[in-house]
Amino acid sequence: MSHSFLLKPLLDLTQTRMVDAARRLGELIASEQQGTRKLELLQNYRAEYEARFHDAARNGMSPEAWRNYASFLGRIDEAVAIQAAAVERSRRLTIAGQEAWTEQRNKVKAFDTLQKRFDAGEARKAAQQEQRASDEYAAKRYRDRDDADAP
């Protein structure tokens, strides 16, 4: 008589949660990478614009052009700062997602270990029952043989 693993619903639930956590972690990593790429683009654009500003300054420029370059560099710097903060927030969310996934994975491992122990115990019981049945059958055959040989 085989019993079922009573914690199977919890194992299934933790496996589902682990899969969900893994999916969410993948989304967080992708978002962080996208934000990092955007930050790098902004930083590269700022560097290029600053180089143009220096070239124009070397060749001489009007005070109005100077103010325009400086003002635009200030706006790019603001955009870089905002994007850097967004990337940092994204990194923190990714770390939290990694921790959530690890926690779920550990729960799955714990329930999986319990199931393996349960299955091993059930297999041991089944083997003992089979051995008992085999011993009883052998004993019965021996008795039947002795009864047939008796005068």
SVG drawing of the C-alpha trace seen along z (x, -y; Angstrom):
<svg xmlns="http://www.w3.org/2000/svg" viewBox="-2 -87 43 130">
<polyline fill="none" stroke="black" stroke-width="0.4" points="0.0,0.0 1.7,-3.2 1.1,-6.5 1.4,-9.8 3.7,-12.6 1.5,-14.9 3.7,-17.9 3.4,-17.5 1.1,-20.5 3.6,-22.7 6.4,-21.4 4.4,-22.2 3.6,-25.7 7.2,-26.4 8.3,-25.2 5.7,-27.5 6.9,-30.4 10.5,-29.6 9.7,-29.7 7.8,-33.0 10.8,-34.4 13.2,-33.3 11.0,-34.9 10.8,-38.1 14.6,-38.0 15.1,-37.7 12.9,-40.7 14.8,-42.7 18.2,-41.8 16.9,-42.8 15.6,-46.1 18.9,-46.8 20.9,-46.1 18.6,-48.3 19.0,-51.1 22.8,-50.7 22.9,-50.9 20.8,-54.0 23.1,-55.6 26.2,-54.7 24.5,-56.3 23.8,-59.5 27.4,-59.6 28.8,-59.0 26.6,-61.7 27.6,-64.1 31.3,-63.4 30.8,-63.9 28.9,-67.2 31.5,-68.4 34.2,-67.7 32.2,-69.7 32.0,-72.5 35.7,-72.5 36.4,-72.5 34.0,-75.4 35.6,-77.3 39.0,-76.9 37.8,-78.3 36.1,-81.2 32.4,-81.5 29.9,-84.2 28.8,-84.5 25.3,-83.4 26.7,-80.2 28.8,-79.6 25.6,-79.9 23.7,-77.5 26.5,-74.9 26.8,-75.3 23.0,-75.1 22.7,-72.0 25.6,-70.3 23.8,-71.1 20.6,-69.4 22.6,-66.4 24.2,-66.2 20.7,-66.2 19.6,-63.4 22.8,-61.4 22.1,-61.9 18.5,-60.8 19.4,-57.8 22.3,-56.9 19.8,-57.0 17.4,-54.8 20.2,-52.3 21.0,-52.2 17.4,-51.6 17.3,-48.8 20.4,-47.2 18.8,-47.2 15.7,-45.6 17.8,-43.0 19.6,-42.1 16.2,-41.8 15.0,-39.6 18.1,-37.4 17.5,-37.1 13.8,-36.2 14.7,-33.6 17.4,-32.1 14.9,-31.9 12.4,-30.1 15.1,-27.8 16.1,-26.9 12.5,-26.1 12.1,-23.9 15.3,-22.1 14.0,-21.5 10.7,-20.1 12.5,-18.1 14.8,-16.6 11.7,-15.7 10.1,-14.0 13.2,-12.0 13.4,-10.8 9.7,-9.9 10.2,-8.0 13.2,-6.2 11.2,-5.2 8.3,-4.0 10.7,-2.0 12.2,-0.5 8.7,0.5 7.8,2.0 11.1,4.0 10.4,5.3 6.9,6.3 8.1,8.0 10.8,9.8 8.2,10.9 5.9,12.2 8.8,14.1 9.8,15.6 6.2,16.6 5.9,18.2 9.2,20.1 8.2,21.2 4.8,22.4 6.5,24.4 8.9,25.9 5.9,26.9 4.0,28.3 7.0,30.3 7.5,31.7 3.8,32.6 4.0,34.4 7.1,36.3 5.7,37.3 4.5,41.0"/>
</svg>
